[in-house]
C-alpha cells in the first residue's frame, strides 16, 4: 500500500500521542516521588553556616542541612545531599538532580526558571568583611576606585553588588571560602556575604571585622524547587516554612550551629528579622 507524506505524518503524530499521553497522565508531583522513594535530595555547596562538609567524615552539616532533615523527617524520608554550586543550582533543579536548594534567594530572574514557596525560609542582611582599621560605614563607602571586592559567583549578592558598584573592582569566586581566602591573602579588600556566613568565617579567620553597612535591609531567602504543573510540593514546603519561621526554628538551628563551632551567638543578629534590634 502506498503511503503519502501527509498520511505518514498523521500516522506518526498519532503514534507519538499514544506514547506520550499515558506518561503525562501518570506524571505526579515531586511530593509523590519523595513519598514513594523515601528520599529528599537537597543541593549542598561549601558555604558555612548553610552547608559544611567535614573533611574527615565527609558528612554534611549546617543550617540548610538541618532544615532539610526536618522536612525529610516530616515526609518519612531520608535526606540525600547532592553536591553542586550556587551558579549551577538552578540547572540542577531543572535537570531533576535535586528537589530543593536551600538558602536560594527568589530573584525575578530565577523565578523565570524555577519555582519558590510563598513563605520565606528566613531573613538575613548583606554584610561586609573589611580591614580592622576600615572606616567604611555605608555601602557607598565601598564603591571607591581602587577598592577590590570579593563576592561568590552566581549568588544574589553577586547581582546586588554588580548593580550597586560603579567604581570599585569586583572579583568573583566559586564559593565563600575562596572569597575569604582572597581577603586573607590581601587579594581583595572587602568580602561581601550575608551576615551569618561572615560571622562564621570571621570566627575562623580572626582577621578584620564584620560590619553591616547602611542602609541595612532584611533580605528574605527561600529554597528553589522545580516548576511543576502540580503545585503540591511547593505548597507543602511553603506551609512548613511558615510554621518553622513562626516557631523560631531557623534561629534555633543557627544558634546551635554557632555553638558547635565554639561561637557565642549572644548579640549576633539571628535569622528572624522581628528579633533584630
C-alpha positions as CSV (number, residue, x, y, z in Angstrom):
1,X,0.0,0.0,0.0
2,X,1.3,3.4,-0.9
3,X,1.6,5.8,1.9
4,X,1.5,9.6,1.1
5,X,3.7,12.0,3.0
6,X,0.6,13.6,4.6
7,X,-0.7,10.2,5.8
8,X,2.8,9.3,7.1
9,X,2.8,12.5,9.2
10,X,-0.7,11.8,10.5
11,X,0.2,8.2,11.5
12,X,3.5,9.4,13.2
13,X,1.7,12.1,15.1
14,X,-1.0,9.6,16.3
15,X,1.7,7.2,17.4
16,X,3.5,9.9,19.4
17,X,0.3,10.9,21.0
18,X,-0.3,7.3,22.1
19,X,3.2,7.1,23.6
20,X,3.2,10.4,25.4
21,X,-0.3,10.7,26.7
22,X,0.0,7.8,29.3
23,X,3.2,9.3,30.6
24,X,1.6,12.7,31.1
25,X,-1.4,11.2,32.7
26,X,0.8,9.3,35.2
27,X,3.1,12.2,36.0
28,X,2.9,13.0,39.7
29,X,4.4,15.8,41.7
30,X,7.8,15.8,43.4
31,X,5.9,15.3,46.7
32,X,4.6,12.0,45.4
33,X,8.0,10.9,44.2
34,X,9.6,11.7,47.6
35,X,7.0,9.7,49.5
36,X,7.5,6.8,47.2
37,X,11.3,6.8,47.1
38,X,11.7,7.9,50.7
39,X,14.4,10.3,49.6
40,X,14.6,14.1,49.8
41,X,17.5,15.3,47.7
42,X,18.9,18.8,48.5
43,X,21.8,20.7,46.9
44,X,24.8,21.4,49.1
45,X,27.9,23.5,48.5
46,X,30.7,24.9,50.6
47,X,29.1,27.8,52.4
48,X,29.0,28.0,56.1
49,X,26.8,28.2,58.1
50,X,24.4,26.9,55.5
51,X,26.5,23.9,54.4
52,X,29.7,22.4,55.7
53,X,31.4,19.2,54.7
54,X,33.6,17.6,57.4
55,X,36.9,16.8,55.6
56,X,37.4,13.7,57.8
57,X,34.0,12.1,57.8
58,X,32.7,13.8,54.6
59,X,29.4,14.4,56.4
60,X,27.4,17.5,55.6
61,X,26.1,19.7,58.4
62,X,24.8,23.3,58.6
63,X,21.6,25.3,58.8
64,X,20.4,24.2,55.3
65,X,21.1,20.6,56.1
66,X,19.3,20.7,59.4
67,X,16.3,22.3,57.8
68,X,16.3,19.6,55.1
69,X,16.4,16.9,57.8
70,X,13.3,18.4,59.4
71,X,11.4,18.4,56.2
72,X,12.7,14.9,55.3
73,X,11.5,13.6,58.7
74,X,8.0,15.0,58.2
75,X,7.9,13.2,54.9
76,X,9.2,9.9,56.3
77,X,12.2,10.2,54.0
78,X,15.9,10.2,54.2
79,X,17.9,13.3,53.4
80,X,20.3,12.9,50.5
81,X,22.9,15.7,50.0
82,X,23.9,16.3,46.4
83,X,27.0,18.5,45.8
84,X,26.5,21.5,43.5
85,X,27.4,25.2,43.3
86,X,25.3,28.3,43.7
87,X,25.8,29.0,40.0
88,X,24.7,25.5,39.0
89,X,21.8,25.1,41.5
90,X,19.1,26.2,39.1
91,X,20.3,23.9,36.4
92,X,20.5,21.0,38.9
93,X,16.8,21.6,39.8
94,X,15.7,21.8,36.2
95,X,17.6,18.5,35.4
96,X,15.8,16.8,38.4
97,X,19.2,16.1,40.1
98,X,17.9,17.7,43.3
99,X,14.5,18.5,44.8
100,X,15.4,21.6,46.9
101,X,18.2,24.1,47.1
102,X,18.0,25.9,50.5
103,X,19.2,29.5,51.0
104,X,18.4,30.4,47.4
105,X,17.0,33.9,47.1
106,X,13.9,34.2,44.9
107,X,15.1,36.8,42.4
108,X,12.9,37.7,39.4
109,X,15.5,36.1,37.1
110,X,15.4,32.8,39.0
111,X,11.6,32.8,39.1
112,X,11.6,32.5,35.3
113,X,13.4,29.2,35.5
114,X,12.4,27.6,38.8
115,X,9.7,27.9,41.5
116,X,9.8,29.1,45.1
117,X,7.4,28.6,48.0
118,X,5.4,31.7,49.0
119,X,6.7,31.7,52.6
120,X,10.3,32.8,53.2
121,X,12.8,30.4,54.8
122,X,14.3,33.2,57.0
123,X,15.9,36.6,56.7
124,X,19.5,37.9,56.7
125,X,21.3,41.1,55.8
126,X,24.2,42.0,53.4
127,X,27.4,42.3,55.4
128,X,31.0,43.1,54.7
129,X,34.3,41.8,56.0
130,X,36.7,44.7,56.0
131,X,40.1,45.6,57.5
132,X,40.2,46.2,61.2
133,X,41.0,49.9,60.7
134,X,38.5,50.4,57.9
135,X,36.3,53.5,58.1
136,X,33.6,52.0,55.9
137,X,30.1,52.7,57.3
138,X,27.9,52.9,54.3
139,X,27.6,50.9,51.0
140,X,28.6,54.0,49.1
141,X,31.9,54.0,51.0
142,X,32.6,50.6,49.5
143,X,32.3,51.9,45.9
144,X,35.6,53.7,45.7
145,X,38.1,53.5,42.8
146,X,40.9,51.0,43.8
147,X,38.7,49.1,46.2
148,X,38.7,45.3,45.4
149,X,35.5,43.5,46.3
150,X,35.2,39.7,46.6
151,X,31.9,38.0,46.1
152,X,30.6,34.5,45.4
153,X,29.7,33.9,41.8
154,X,26.1,33.2,40.9
155,X,24.6,34.4,44.2
156,X,22.1,37.2,44.7
157,X,24.9,39.2,46.3
158,X,26.8,39.0,43.1
159,X,23.8,40.5,41.3
160,X,23.3,43.2,44.0
161,X,26.9,44.3,44.1
162,X,27.2,44.4,40.4
163,X,24.2,46.7,40.2
164,X,25.5,48.8,43.1
165,X,29.1,49.3,42.3
166,X,30.3,51.7,39.6
167,X,33.9,52.5,40.6
168,X,35.2,49.5,42.7
169,X,36.7,46.3,41.2
170,X,34.7,43.1,41.6
171,X,36.4,39.7,41.8
172,X,34.1,36.6,41.7
173,X,34.9,33.3,43.4
174,X,33.2,29.9,43.1
175,X,32.4,29.6,46.8
176,X,32.5,31.6,50.0
177,X,35.7,30.0,51.3
178,X,37.7,31.1,48.2
179,X,36.5,34.7,48.7
180,X,37.6,34.7,52.3
181,X,41.0,33.2,51.3
182,X,41.4,36.1,48.9
183,X,40.8,38.5,51.7
184,X,43.3,36.7,54.0
185,X,46.0,36.9,51.2
186,X,45.1,40.6,50.6
187,X,43.9,40.0,47.0
188,X,40.7,41.7,47.9
189,X,39.9,44.5,50.3
190,X,36.3,43.7,51.1
191,X,34.3,40.5,51.1
192,X,30.5,40.8,50.7
193,X,28.4,38.0,52.0
194,X,25.3,37.7,54.1
195,X,25.9,38.4,57.8
196,X,25.5,34.8,59.2
197,X,28.2,33.5,56.8
198,X,30.6,36.3,57.6
199,X,30.2,35.7,61.3
200,X,31.3,32.1,60.9
201,X,34.1,33.0,58.5
202,X,35.4,35.7,60.8
203,X,35.5,33.3,63.8
204,X,37.9,31.2,61.9
205,X,40.0,33.9,60.3
206,X,40.2,36.3,63.3
207,X,41.2,39.0,60.7
208,X,39.5,42.3,60.0
209,X,35.9,43.0,61.3
210,X,32.4,42.3,60.2
211,X,30.1,45.2,59.6
212,X,26.5,45.8,58.3
213,X,26.9,48.9,56.1
214,X,23.9,51.1,56.0
215,X,21.2,51.0,54.8
216,X,20.6,47.6,56.4
217,X,17.7,45.8,54.7
218,X,16.3,42.4,55.7
219,X,16.6,40.1,52.8
220,X,14.2,37.1,52.6
221,X,15.7,33.9,51.4
222,X,14.0,30.7,50.4
223,X,14.5,27.4,48.7
224,X,14.4,26.8,45.0
225,X,12.4,23.9,43.5
226,X,11.4,22.7,40.1
227,X,8.5,24.3,38.2
228,X,5.6,21.7,38.1
229,X,2.1,21.7,36.9
230,X,1.1,20.1,40.2
231,X,1.8,22.6,43.0
232,X,1.6,20.0,45.8
233,X,5.3,20.1,46.7
234,X,5.6,23.8,46.5
235,X,2.6,24.3,48.7
236,X,3.7,21.7,51.2
237,X,7.2,23.4,51.5
238,X,5.6,26.8,51.9
239,X,3.3,25.6,54.7
240,X,6.2,24.1,56.6
241,X,8.5,27.1,56.1
242,X,5.8,29.4,57.6
243,X,5.3,27.2,60.6
244,X,9.1,26.8,61.2
245,X,9.7,30.5,60.9
246,X,6.8,31.3,63.3
247,X,8.2,28.9,65.8
248,X,11.7,30.4,65.6
249,X,13.2,27.2,64.3
250,X,15.7,28.8,61.9
251,X,17.1,30.9,64.7
252,X,17.4,27.9,67.0
253,X,19.2,25.9,64.3
254,X,21.6,28.9,63.6
255,X,22.4,29.3,67.3
256,X,23.1,25.6,67.7
257,X,25.4,25.6,64.7
258,X,27.3,28.6,66.0
259,X,27.8,26.9,69.4
260,X,29.0,23.8,67.6
261,X,31.8,26.0,66.2
262,X,32.5,27.5,69.6
263,X,30.9,30.8,68.7
264,X,28.8,32.6,71.3
265,X,25.6,33.5,69.5
266,X,24.8,36.2,72.1
267,X,24.4,39.6,70.4
268,X,24.7,38.2,66.9
269,X,21.7,39.1,64.7
270,X,19.8,35.9,64.1
271,X,17.6,34.8,61.2
272,X,14.2,36.1,62.4
273,X,14.1,39.8,61.4
274,X,11.4,40.6,64.0
275,X,14.1,40.0,66.7
276,X,16.6,42.4,65.2
277,X,17.4,45.5,67.3
